[in-house]
């Protein structure tokens, strides 16, 4: 996956005998539901059990719950039993709905919204 001069790469972390892929891109990797599914499929077939992606590499549209993108993408992750941690600063997304969505996601643990990579690794180790 390339876009101009910036190439996405994967840092591999091992957590409790599970392989976690940290997506490092420096560009938006998920711009659509299909991008989310493609990323999930690529990493699933490479043997990863968990994915860490940075919020800055996801389109801001993902965080607008009215368009349904987040729900569709996260449903695919659930179907494939792929745990996901999204690392970033989510305070810039206003609204009660997104705050409740993040709270509920973190509560159930399959998808986690965290502030740092170390928090992501800690959260994924509990799953």
N, C-alpha and C positions, 0 to 999 in steps of 0.2 A: 504494500500500500504506500504509494508515494504521491506527494502533491508538491510540485515544484522542487525545491531544493531540500525540503524537510521530509525525512523518512521516519515512519513509525517504527519503533522497536519494542521488544518485550524484555522486561527484567523478570527473571524467574525467582520466586520465593518459595521455600518449602515450609509448610506450616502443618505440624502434626501429620506428617506423611502425605499431605495433599500438596499439589502443585498450584501455586497462585501466579497468574500472569499480571504483571503491572504494565499497563499500556503507557508508553512514553512517546508522545507525539509532538507536542508543541504546536498543534493545529487541531482543528475540529475533526474528529474521527467519526462521531455519530451526528449526522445531520438529518437522518430520517429513520423510520422504523426499519427499513431494509438494511441500513448501515449497522444498526444494532444487532440485527439477526445475522448479518454477514460476520461481524466481529465475534459474536457468540459461537457461530458454527466453526469459524477458523480456529479459535482457541480450544473449543470442545474437542475437535478432531486432532489437535496437537497434544491432547492428554491433560489439559488443565482442568482443575476442579473449581477454581475460584478466579475471579477477575477483579483487578483494581484499576479504575480509570479516574482520571482527574477531571473535575467539573469543567475546567477551562477547555477540555477537549470534547465537550458535548455541546451541541447547539443550545442556546438559551431557550429555544422553543420547547425543549424537553421539560423545562421547569414551569411552563405554562400549562397547567393541568387541563385547561378547557379544550385543548386540541387532541387529547387522548394519547399522545405519543409516549409519554412515560409509562402509562398503564399497559400499552401494547408491548413495548420493549421489555418491561419487567415481567410481564406474563410469560414471555418466551424464556427468560432466564429461569423462572419458576418451573416451567414445563421440562426444561432440560436439567433441572436441579443444579444449576450453576449459581454459586453464591457470588454476589457482587458487592463491592465496596466502592463508593464514589467519594473522592477526596476533594474538598474545596471549602469555600466560604459561601454558605447558602443564605446568609443574611441579606444579600443583595436582591434576593427574590422575595418581593413583598407579598403579603396576603396570608390569610388564615388557612386557606386550603393547602398551600404548599407546606406550610409549617406543620399542619396536621398530618399530611402525607409523609413527611420526613419522620415525624415522631412515630407514627404507626409502623413505618418500614423498619426503623431502628428497634422498635419494640419486638417485632416478630423475628428480626435478625437475618432473614434470607437476603435482604438488601439493606446495606448500611450506608448512611450518609455521615461522614466523619471529617474532621478538620485537618488531619495529618496522615502521612503514610504510616507512621508508627501506630496510630489509632486504628487504621485499617487492618494492619497485621494483627493487632491485639484482638480486634473484633472477629476477624476471620478465624483466629485460633480457638474461639469459643463456640464456633458453629460445628 
